[in-house]
Amino acid sequence: MIDVELSLRNYRCFGDEPVRLRIADGFTALVGTNNSGKSSLLRMPYEIRGLLSMLSVGTTNPSQQMLNGATIENVWRPGVPLGERIFRTGTDRPIELEITVRNGPKGRFEYESEQLVFAVSFDRQGRTITTMSTANGVVIT
């Protein structure tokens, strides 16, 4: 059974209030009015695929640093077509993505029986900042 939640801020049309997308076995639908962010949500996995592939390798130095929490310059850039933007207009705040794997192919993503949350922040200067914490906010180093 797959059960993954993504929380996203300051990405394209989304602001400080996080938008949450939970993907689980069964049927998932995106419903909303025109210009409410449906297409942005569908583009997001494509644009962060480079980050996800780096994390899945797990053996390279940057990916190990990222999983353990790090601030790394120019290690990853979202894959965005020329002429498009991913940062929210009118703010300098970084894009923030949180990934919570409640259930996956290898079970829950947890540490000492506590649910883990992997957070990534990407700013306009190219810095990628990652943290691994419990659902209660305790940072794992």
SESEVO-487012 format. One record per residue: residue number from 0; z, y, x negated of N, C-alpha, C in turn; chain; residue in one letter. Coordinates in nm, 4 decimals. Atoms other than C-alpha are relative to their C-alpha. Layout:
<sites>
[site NUM,[Z,Y,X],[Z,Y,X],[Z,Y,X],"A","A"] ...
</sites>
This chain:
<sites>
[site 0,[0.0000,-0.1181,-0.0837],[0.0000,0.0000,0.0000],[0.0000,0.1245,-0.0882],"A","M"] [site 1,[0.0092,-0.1266,0.0731],[-0.0943,0.3451,-0.1306],[0.0694,0.1083,0.0817],"A","I"] [site 2,[-0.0667,-0.1143,-0.0637],[0.1236,0.6465,-0.0523],[0.0249,0.1050,-0.1077],"A","D"] [site 3,[-0.0057,-0.1045,0.1015],[0.0653,0.9552,-0.2684],[0.0015,0.1349,0.0690],"A","V"] [site 4,[-0.0046,-0.1351,-0.0545],[0.1588,1.3155,-0.1910],[-0.0356,0.0998,-0.1090],"A","E"] [site 5,[0.0376,-0.1084,0.0894],[-0.0048,1.6164,-0.3557],[0.0475,0.1303,0.0615],"A","L"] [site 6,[-0.0445,-0.1321,-0.0432],[0.1471,1.9630,-0.3326],[-0.0697,0.1010,-0.0901],"A","S"] [site 7,[0.0852,-0.0911,0.0741],[-0.0690,2.2571,-0.4361],[0.0325,0.1446,0.0349],"A","L"] [site 8,[-0.0243,-0.1443,-0.0186],[-0.0072,2.6338,-0.4869],[-0.0978,0.0804,-0.0833],"A","R"] [site 9,[0.0824,-0.0978,0.0720],[-0.2204,2.9308,-0.5916],[-0.1346,-0.0561,-0.0449],"A","N"] [site 10,[0.1290,0.0614,0.0277],[-0.5396,2.7266,-0.5828],[-0.0986,0.0461,0.1068],"A","Y"] [site 11,[0.1050,-0.0496,-0.0901],[-0.8524,2.8805,-0.4298],[0.0598,0.0852,0.1118],"A","R"] [site 12,[-0.0470,-0.0809,-0.1138],[-0.7459,2.9990,-0.0809],[0.1485,-0.0202,0.0300],"A","C"] [site 13,[-0.1408,0.0288,-0.0271],[-0.3887,2.8633,-0.0977],[0.0900,0.0879,-0.0857],"A","F"] [site 14,[-0.0894,-0.0919,0.0694],[-0.1033,3.0945,-0.1938],[0.1278,-0.0659,-0.0465],"A","G"] [site 15,[-0.1298,0.0461,0.0494],[0.2634,3.0613,-0.2866],[0.0616,-0.1106,0.0859],"A","D"] [site 16,[-0.0514,0.1054,-0.0884],[0.3452,2.8477,0.0158],[-0.0802,-0.1273,-0.0294],"A","E"] [site 17,[0.0769,0.1184,0.0395],[0.2544,2.4934,-0.0970],[-0.0704,-0.0660,0.1183],"A","P"] [site 18,[0.0709,0.0834,-0.0966],[-0.0068,2.2975,0.0904],[0.0235,-0.1446,-0.0453],"A","V"] [site 19,[-0.0297,0.1389,0.0328],[0.0784,1.9280,0.1057],[-0.1037,-0.0909,0.0634],"A","R"] [site 20,[0.0963,0.0987,-0.0457],[-0.1686,1.6446,0.1342],[0.0573,-0.1365,-0.0338],"A","L"] [site 21,[-0.0547,0.1342,0.0209],[-0.0338,1.2946,0.1816],[-0.1092,-0.1008,0.0303],"A","R"] [site 22,[0.1038,0.1015,-0.0130],[-0.2757,1.0093,0.1274],[0.0691,-0.1362,0.0017],"A","I"] [site 23,[-0.0626,0.1313,-0.0153],[-0.1673,0.6685,0.2505],[-0.1031,-0.0966,0.0564],"A","A"] [site 24,[0.0873,0.0986,-0.0622],[-0.3243,0.3446,0.3666],[-0.0207,0.0380,0.1452],"A","D"] [site 25,[0.0299,-0.0338,-0.1385],[-0.4921,0.3893,0.6989],[-0.0956,0.1163,0.0055],"A","G"] [site 26,[0.0939,-0.1075,-0.0283],[-0.6706,0.6919,0.8341],[0.0613,0.1343,-0.0383],"A","F"] [site 27,[-0.0414,-0.1358,0.0348],[-0.6401,1.0387,0.6803],[-0.1103,0.0947,0.0439],"A","T"] [site 28,[0.0993,-0.0962,-0.0485],[-0.8144,1.3325,0.8448],[0.0434,0.1413,-0.0366],"A","A"] [site 29,[-0.0245,-0.1423,0.0224],[-0.8434,1.7004,0.7561],[-0.0536,0.0746,0.1218],"A","L"] [site 30,[0.0380,-0.0720,-0.1205],[-0.8478,1.9142,1.0679],[0.0481,0.1435,-0.0138],"A","V"] [site 31,[-0.0391,-0.1401,0.0060],[-0.8467,2.2925,1.0802],[-0.1136,0.0902,0.0409],"A","G"] [site 32,[0.1008,-0.0981,-0.0376],[-1.0288,2.6070,1.1788],[-0.0899,0.0304,-0.1191],"A","T"] [site 33,[0.0891,-0.0422,0.1082],[-1.3159,2.7492,0.9771],[0.0776,0.0861,-0.0989],"A","N"] [site 34,[-0.0588,-0.0782,0.1076],[-1.2099,2.8946,0.6419],[0.1508,-0.0203,-0.0128],"A","N"] [site 35,[-0.1437,0.0275,0.0115],[-0.8673,2.7256,0.6481],[0.0348,-0.0822,-0.1236],"A","S"] [site 36,[-0.0288,0.0691,0.1248],[-0.9045,2.5306,0.3203],[-0.0388,-0.1469,-0.0044],"A","G"] [site 37,[0.0381,0.1423,-0.0018],[-1.0474,2.1904,0.4189],[-0.0905,-0.0340,-0.1187],"A","K"] [site 38,[0.0925,0.0267,0.1112],[-1.3317,2.2096,0.1657],[0.0698,0.0152,-0.1348],"A","S"] [site 39,[-0.0753,-0.0166,0.1252],[-1.0958,2.3358,-0.1048],[0.0824,-0.1245,-0.0301],"A","S"] [site 40,[-0.0764,0.1230,0.0206],[-0.8748,2.0322,-0.0539],[-0.0899,-0.1156,-0.0431],"A","L"] [site 41,[0.0925,0.1062,0.0370],[-1.1772,1.8053,-0.0798],[-0.0548,0.0191,-0.1412],"A","L"] [site 42,[0.0483,-0.0273,0.1356],[-1.2894,1.9746,-0.4029],[0.1065,-0.0263,-0.1060],"A","R"] [site 43,[-0.1092,0.0077,0.0967],[-0.9486,1.9560,-0.5699],[-0.0013,-0.1300,-0.0820],"A","M"] [site 44,[0.0004,0.1206,0.0850],[-0.9635,1.5852,-0.6786],[-0.1145,-0.0001,-0.1010],"A","P"] [site 45,[0.1129,-0.0091,0.0923],[-1.3053,1.6468,-0.8325],[0.0324,0.0932,-0.1158],"A","Y"] [site 46,[-0.0273,-0.1000,0.1025],[-1.1843,1.9523,-1.0209],[0.1128,-0.0398,-0.0949],"A","E"] [site 47,[-0.1088,0.0435,0.0892],[-0.8748,1.7802,-1.1621],[-0.0240,-0.1396,-0.0569],"A","I"] [site 48,[0.0278,0.1356,0.0471],[-1.0461,1.4496,-1.2478],[0.0211,-0.0144,-0.1503],"A","R"] [site 49,[-0.0218,0.0062,0.1442],[-1.0331,1.5344,-1.6197],[0.1475,-0.0175,-0.0336],"A","G"] [site 50,[-0.1444,0.0141,0.0203],[-0.6562,1.5729,-1.6017],[0.0457,-0.1409,0.0361],"A","L"] [site 51,[-0.0406,0.1337,-0.0437],[-0.6154,1.2483,-1.4090],[-0.0484,-0.1064,-0.0962],"A","L"] [site 52,[0.0490,0.0997,0.0954],[-0.8336,1.0567,-1.6550],[0.0789,0.0065,-0.1307],"A","S"] [site 53,[-0.0834,-0.0117,0.1204],[-0.6306,1.1952,-1.9477],[0.1319,-0.0729,0.0192],"A","M"] [site 54,[-0.1295,0.0619,-0.0266],[-0.3092,1.0765,-1.7843],[-0.0112,-0.1511,0.0123],"A","L"] [site 55,[0.0136,0.1437,-0.0185],[-0.4479,0.7326,-1.7044],[-0.0164,-0.0733,-0.1322],"A","S"] [site 56,[0.0170,0.0634,0.1304],[-0.5327,0.6653,-2.0694],[0.1374,-0.0324,-0.0580],"A","V"] [site 57,[-0.1386,0.0231,0.0400],[-0.1677,0.7064,-2.1692],[0.0226,-0.0305,-0.1466],"A","G"] [site 58,[-0.0201,0.0342,0.1405],[-0.2298,0.6387,-2.5383],[-0.0286,0.1165,-0.0937],"A","T"] [site 59,[0.0311,-0.1125,0.0878],[-0.3660,0.9658,-2.6743],[0.1199,0.0926,-0.0093],"A","T"] [site 60,[-0.1130,-0.0891,0.0221],[-0.1253,1.2195,-2.8134],[0.0173,0.1032,0.1114],"A","N"] [site 61,[-0.0202,-0.0977,-0.1085],[-0.1948,1.4923,-2.5506],[0.0494,-0.0638,0.1298],"A","P"] [site 62,[-0.0427,0.0598,-0.1264],[-0.1567,1.2515,-2.2581],[0.1462,-0.0436,-0.0071],"A","S"] [site 63,[-0.1400,0.0385,0.0139],[0.1733,1.1195,-2.3939],[0.0895,0.1233,0.0070],"A","Q"] [site 64,[-0.0749,-0.1256,-0.0074],[0.2950,1.4767,-2.4429],[0.0069,0.0489,0.1431],"A","Q"] [site 65,[0.0042,-0.0484,-0.1370],[0.1853,1.5666,-2.0910],[0.0926,-0.0809,0.0903],"A","M"] [site 66,[-0.0865,0.0826,-0.0832],[0.3654,1.2725,-1.9336],[0.1473,0.0233,-0.0306],"A","L"] [site 67,[-0.1387,-0.0254,0.0378],[0.6810,1.3593,-2.1245],[0.0418,0.1442,0.0241],"A","N"] [site 68,[-0.0299,-0.1413,-0.0229],[0.6613,1.7282,-2.0333],[-0.0342,0.0809,-0.1226],"A","G"] [site 69,[0.0452,-0.0770,0.1155],[0.4894,1.9811,-2.2568],[-0.0691,0.1273,0.0454],"A","A"] [site 70,[0.0862,-0.1164,-0.0177],[0.3174,2.3162,-2.2898],[-0.1095,-0.0146,-0.1032],"A","T"] [site 71,[0.1106,0.0273,0.0909],[-0.0263,2.2566,-2.4380],[-0.1116,0.0995,0.0296],"A","I"] [site 72,[0.1084,-0.0975,-0.0159],[-0.3009,2.5139,-2.4975],[-0.1348,-0.0711,-0.0041],"A","E"] [site 73,[0.1404,0.0441,-0.0015],[-0.6621,2.4336,-2.4069],[-0.0189,-0.1508,-0.0129],"A","N"] [site 74,[0.0165,0.1454,0.0037],[-0.6092,2.0588,-2.3662],[-0.0809,-0.0488,0.1195],"A","V"] [site 75,[0.0698,0.0394,-0.1216],[-0.7572,2.0484,-2.0184],[-0.0464,0.1232,0.0742],"A","W"] [site 76,[0.0532,-0.1063,-0.0857],[-0.9747,2.2714,-1.8032],[-0.0533,-0.0657,0.1263],"A","R"] [site 77,[0.0573,0.0558,-0.1231],[-1.0569,2.2066,-1.4384],[-0.1527,0.0031,-0.0057],"A","P"] [site 78,[0.1457,0.0062,-0.0050],[-1.4184,2.0995,-1.3862],[-0.0523,0.0819,0.1166],"A","G"] [site 79,[0.0426,-0.0924,-0.1054],[-1.5507,2.3983,-1.1903],[-0.1441,0.0405,-0.0251],"A","V"] [site 80,[0.1387,-0.0447,0.0176],[-1.9193,2.4758,-1.1299],[-0.0062,0.1475,-0.0399],"A","P"] [site 81,[0.0196,-0.1362,0.0466],[-2.0465,2.7939,-1.2943],[-0.0069,0.0962,0.1179],"A","L"] [site 82,[0.0017,-0.1010,-0.1039],[-1.9840,3.1012,-1.0827],[0.1067,-0.0177,0.1067],"A","G"] [site 83,[-0.1064,0.0215,-0.0983],[-1.6944,2.9538,-0.8847],[0.1352,0.0287,-0.0624],"A","E"] [site 84,[-0.1358,-0.0264,0.0480],[-1.3267,3.0332,-0.9113],[0.0946,-0.1020,0.0615],"A","R"] [site 85,[-0.1012,0.0896,-0.0556],[-1.0233,2.8150,-0.8646],[0.1329,0.0713,0.0190],"A","I"] [site 86,[-0.1248,-0.0738,-0.0137],[-0.7459,3.0718,-0.9017],[-0.0020,0.0845,0.1263],"A","F"] [site 87,[-0.0114,-0.0831,-0.1197],[-0.6235,3.2539,-0.5942],[-0.0272,0.1457,-0.0373],"A","R"] [site 88,[0.0327,-0.1405,0.0227],[-0.7622,3.6067,-0.5749],[0.1223,0.0872,0.0249],"A","T"] [site 89,[-0.1066,-0.0976,-0.0212],[-0.5148,3.8930,-0.6126],[0.1337,-0.0395,-0.0594],"A","G"] [site 90,[-0.1255,0.0386,0.0640],[-0.2517,3.7088,-0.8157],[-0.0284,-0.0535,-0.1400],"A","T"] [site 91,[0.0115,0.0556,0.1343],[-0.1951,3.6161,-1.1785],[0.0808,-0.1285,-0.0150],"A","D"] [site 92,[-0.0828,0.1201,0.0076],[0.0292,3.3215,-1.0927],[-0.0859,-0.1234,-0.0296],"A","R"] [site 93,[0.0771,0.1200,0.0345],[-0.0776,2.9817,-1.2273],[-0.0175,-0.0932,0.1207],"A","P"] [site 94,[0.0179,0.1072,-0.0970],[-0.2117,2.6954,-1.0213],[0.1101,-0.1021,-0.0266],"A","I"] [site 95,[-0.1058,0.0997,0.0145],[0.0680,2.4463,-0.9570],[-0.0340,-0.1213,0.0857],"A","E"] [site 96,[0.0278,0.1258,-0.0676],[0.0129,2.0828,-0.8651],[0.1162,-0.0950,-0.0242],"A","L"] [site 97,[-0.1036,0.1033,0.0126],[0.2849,1.8266,-0.7949],[-0.0553,-0.1291,0.0575],"A","E"] [site 98,[0.0454,0.1319,-0.0436],[0.2067,1.4560,-0.7650],[0.1213,-0.0893,0.0166],"A","I"] [site 99,[-0.1084,0.0943,-0.0284],[0.4523,1.2180,-0.6011],[-0.0632,-0.1308,0.0453],"A","T"] [site 100,[0.0513,0.1319,-0.0364],[0.3587,0.8487,-0.5961],[0.1148,-0.0766,0.0632],"A","V"] [site 101,[-0.1047,0.0723,-0.0723],[0.5774,0.6963,-0.3278],[-0.0254,-0.1501,-0.0043],"A","R"] [site 102,[0.0379,0.1394,0.0131],[0.3869,0.3701,-0.3502],[-0.1416,-0.0049,-0.0548],"A","N"] [site 103,[0.1313,0.0143,0.0609],[0.0912,0.2645,-0.5619],[-0.0241,-0.1442,-0.0382],"A","G"] [site 104,[0.0314,0.1376,0.0395],[-0.0699,-0.0428,-0.7148],[0.1134,-0.0687,-0.0757],"A","P"] [site 105,[-0.1123,0.0571,0.0753],[0.2361,-0.0886,-0.9364],[0.1342,0.0377,0.0621],"A","K"] [site 106,[-0.1238,-0.0348,-0.0691],[0.4926,0.0243,-0.6792],[0.0315,0.1477,-0.0095],"A","G"] [site 107,[-0.0443,-0.1391,0.0045],[0.6957,0.3443,-0.6679],[-0.0028,0.0529,-0.1428],"A","R"] [site 108,[-0.0054,-0.0690,0.1280],[0.6766,0.5964,-0.9520],[0.1424,0.0510,-0.0111],"A","F"] [site 109,[-0.1428,-0.0332,0.0026],[1.0460,0.6050,-1.0364],[0.0600,-0.0253,-0.1365],"A","E"] [site 110,[-0.0776,0.0159,0.1223],[1.3022,0.6210,-1.3135],[0.1448,-0.0204,0.0416],"A","Y"] [site 111,[-0.1373,0.0351,-0.0368],[1.6412,0.4541,-1.2767],[0.0218,0.0152,0.1507],"A","E"] [site 112,[-0.0030,0.0034,-0.1472],[1.5743,0.4082,-0.9029],[-0.0137,0.1363,0.0665],"A","S"] [site 113,[0.0217,-0.1322,-0.0589],[1.4972,0.7790,-0.8511],[-0.1488,0.0304,0.0021],"A","E"] [site 114,[0.1398,-0.0380,-0.0157],[1.1609,0.8973,-0.7197],[-0.0359,0.1105,-0.0988],"A","Q"] [site 115,[0.0437,-0.1001,0.0967],[0.9693,1.0923,-0.9875],[-0.1104,0.0872,0.0578],"A","L"] [site 116,[0.1034,-0.0959,-0.0375],[0.7531,1.3989,-0.9384],[-0.0606,0.0534,-0.1293],"A","V"] [site 117,[0.0705,-0.0516,0.1157],[0.4899,1.4925,-1.1962],[-0.0590,0.1346,0.0396],"A","F"] [site 118,[0.0464,-0.1352,-0.0322],[0.4189,1.8680,-1.1976],[-0.0870,0.0534,-0.1128],"A","A"] [site 119,[0.0925,-0.0610,0.0953],[0.1302,2.0475,-1.3675],[-0.0211,0.1451,0.0405],"A","V"] [site 120,[0.0273,-0.1415,-0.0214],[0.0898,2.4231,-1.4019],[-0.1132,0.0379,-0.0958],"A","S"] [site 121,[0.1139,-0.0403,0.0817],[-0.2377,2.5714,-1.5271],[-0.0210,0.1494,0.0180],"A","F"] [site 122,[0.0133,-0.1450,-0.0130],[-0.2627,2.9429,-1.6071],[-0.1362,0.0487,-0.0481],"A","D"] [site 123,[0.1300,-0.0585,0.0313],[-0.5537,3.1784,-1.6669],[-0.0295,0.0056,-0.1498],"A","R"] [site 124,[0.0197,0.0004,0.1444],[-0.5018,3.1678,-2.0441],[-0.0308,-0.1399,-0.0535],"A","Q"] [site 125,[0.0334,0.1359,0.0423],[-0.5698,2.7915,-2.0528],[0.1191,-0.0849,-0.0366],"A","G"] [site 126,[-0.1197,0.0803,0.0294],[-0.2090,2.6745,-2.0937],[0.0249,-0.0986,0.1133],"A","R"] [site 127,[-0.0380,0.1042,-0.0949],[-0.1212,2.3479,-1.9240],[0.1466,-0.0319,-0.0266],"A","T"] [site 128,[-0.1430,0.0268,0.0127],[0.2515,2.3059,-1.8628],[0.0328,-0.1147,0.0947],"A","I"] [site 129,[-0.0335,0.1151,-0.0827],[0.3804,1.9720,-1.7373],[0.1500,-0.0268,-0.0038],"A","T"] [site 130,[-0.1385,0.0469,-0.0056],[0.7190,1.8440,-1.6260],[0.0043,-0.1279,0.0819],"A","T"] [site 131,[-0.0286,0.1202,-0.0756],[0.8468,1.5144,-1.5015],[0.1456,0.0157,0.0474],"A","M"] [site 132,[-0.1353,-0.0172,-0.0534],[1.1475,1.5377,-1.2707],[0.0233,-0.0979,0.1131],"A","S"] [site 133,[-0.0317,0.0808,-0.1168],[1.3281,1.3448,-1.0033],[-0.0269,0.0838,0.1237],"A","T"] [site 134,[0.0228,-0.0724,-0.1255],[1.2747,1.4373,-0.6407],[0.1102,0.1026,0.0248],"A","A"] [site 135,[-0.1114,-0.0934,-0.0133],[1.6136,1.6147,-0.6645],[-0.0076,0.1159,-0.0996],"A","N"] [site 136,[0.0191,-0.1107,0.0917],[1.4831,1.8420,-0.9432],[0.0560,-0.0188,-0.1398],"A","G"] [site 137,[-0.0516,0.0249,0.1346],[1.6458,1.6809,-1.2490],[-0.1172,-0.0318,-0.0926],"A","V"] [site 138,[0.1135,0.0152,0.0904],[1.3963,1.7154,-1.5359],[0.0248,-0.1174,-0.0944],"A","V"] [site 139,[-0.0054,0.1150,0.0890],[1.3242,1.3976,-1.7326],[-0.0706,0.0408,-0.1303],"A","I"] [site 140,[0.0631,-0.0333,0.1276],[1.2547,1.4512,-2.1035],[-0.0182,-0.1235,-0.0853],"A","T"] 
</sites>
